[in-house]
Amino acid sequence: MLGFNLVESIVVGIVRVISSALLSLATLIDVLLSPEAKHSSKAREKTISCAQKLLVAHKCFTGFLKSENAATRSSTYTVLSSYIKNIPQVFDEENINTLSRNILGAFQEKDPACHSSMWDAILQFSQKFPDSWTNTNQKNILNQLFNFLRNGCFGSQQVSYPVLVLLLDVLPPKAIQREKFFLNFFQNLWAGRSLSHSLNAWVALFSEIRECCLWLVRNASRFCDDGADAINHFLYTIFEKIILKLVWDDYLNFVSPNYQEKVISRDSKELSGFVKDKFDKINMEGLDRNYPMDFQEDKELDLDQFLQFFEENFVAWCLQESNYSTSARLDILLALLDNECLTQQWDIIIRHATSVSHVESGSQTQVSEDIAVLALLLERTNQAIRKRNLGVDLNNQLESNPNYWNHELLDAAAVAVARSYPPFGSSDTRFLCSVLGGSAEEDQTIFVARDTSFMIYNELLRKLVSFMKDSIFISVRDVGRLLIAEERDSELGFESSANVLAMAQFSLEA
C-alpha cells in the first residue's frame, strides 16, 4: 500500500510539473513575443528559434492533448494559443494539418475545466488558418461540434455559449453548407437546453440564441452571393424553422400544451406569413428600393390581420391569471409592441386587462387576479421604458410619451380601485402605485390622465383624513379638518374603527 501511494504521488507530481512547464512556456512567449513587447530583434529571434525547436521536439505538443489529466490538456491548449497568436510563422503545412485534426477536433473535450483554453485555441487557430477548415474532414468536425452543443457543452454553458457567435464569425463560408449547417447548429444548440440545470445556464442559452440570430441577419450576405432575393429567402427559412417551429413551439408546449396546439396548428401559416412580410420589408429598406405596389396596397390589410392575430392569441394568453410565468409572458407581450401600431396594440391590451364589465357597470370592486396582472403589466412596461431611456436596451421601441399609454379604461379602473371600500384586494395598492409612476425615483411614466391622478390622490387623502378625524390627539384631528374644508367630504359613512384603520393603511401604502 505504501509503494502504491508513493508511485501515485510521483505520477501526480510529474503531471503538475508538465502542466506548470507548459503554462510557463506560454507566459514566456506572450511576454517576450507579443507586439507590445519592447525587446531587441536579436532577443526576439533567439526566443522564436527556441520556441520553434520545442514545437518540433514535442510534435506540436499534441501528445499532451491525449493526457488523462485535465490540467495538462488545458495547459496544452494555452501554449498552442500563445504560439498561434504570437508566432504563427513557425507552423509549416505539416504542422497545420496535424493541429487541424487536434484543435478543430477538440469538441470531443468533455471536461468543463478545459473548455475556456480549448475555445481560445480553436478561435485563434481558425482566425490565423481559416483554410484548415476545408483541408480536414469537415463532416467529422462539424458532427463533433453539433454533439458538443447537443450535450449542453458538457456542462460549460456559461463559458461556451458566449463564444459561439465568435466561432460563427471566424468560420469560412466555403467550409459549411449554408442552410443545412445553421439549421443543425440551432437545432443542436436548442437540444442542449435539457442539460441546463441552472438559471444562469438558461440565461446564457437564450442570450446566445439572440446574439447568433442577430449575427446571422447582419452577415447573411457572406453565405448568399446570388442576390438580395436569395438573402431574404435564406433568412426567412432559418427563422421560420428555428424561431417559429422550434423555439417558439417548444416554449408554448412547455407553458400550456393545449394552447400550443391552438396557436401552432391553426395559425402558424398566418404568423409565418407576417414574418415573411417583415423580412421583405427589411430587405427592401436595406437595398433602398421602393416597395412593390401590391405590398403598399396590402400593408393596411396585413396590419389589421396582425392585430387580430395579436389580440386573439398573444394578448389572451399573456394576460392569463397570475402565476410563476406571468412576468415572462408579459415580457413577450411587450416585445411584440411596435411604434407603427402601438396605440392599437395598447388599446387591445388594456381592454383585456381591465375587466371591462366591472368598470363599465360602475362597480367599486375589481377581480383580484385581474388587478395583480394589470399591476405587473404596468411595472414591466415602466421598466422597459426606463431601460430604453437609459440606453440599456435599445432594441425595444417603447415610447416614454404618456400620451401613448393613457387609456380611459385604465383611468376608470384606477379610480374604481381608489374609491373601493374594505376589504381591499391584495394587489390594489401595488396597482395604484404602478399606475401613478411606480415607487422607484427613476420611474417617470404615469399611465393615467392628469385629472385622473388628482382624483386618485383626493380619494386617498379622504381615506387618510377619516382616520385622522378619529384620532385621540386634538392636533391630528385639527389637521384633518384643515385638509378637508367641508365636513361632508370626509364623511365616508363607516362606523367601524377597523375599516377606518384599513383605509388609512391603504392610503399610506398607495
LINVEN-V255121 format. One record per helix or strand of 2 or more residues. SS is the DSSP state (~ for helix, > for strand). FROM is the first residue (numbers start at 1). LEN is the number of residues. If there is no record, write none. Layout:
<<SS | FROM | LEN> <SS | FROM | LEN>>
This chain:
<<~ | 2 | 32> <~ | 41 | 17> <~ | 59 | 8> <~ | 70 | 17> <~ | 88 | 3> <~ | 93 | 11> <~ | 106 | 3> <~ | 112 | 17> <~ | 130 | 4> <~ | 138 | 13> <~ | 152 | 4> <~ | 157 | 14> <~ | 173 | 3> <~ | 178 | 18> <~ | 199 | 24> <~ | 228 | 28> <~ | 257 | 30> <~ | 293 | 26> <~ | 326 | 10> <~ | 339 | 15> <~ | 356 | 5> <~ | 368 | 23> <~ | 402 | 3> <~ | 408 | 11> <~ | 428 | 8> <~ | 450 | 20> <~ | 474 | 10> <~ | 487 | 4> <~ | 497 | 13>>
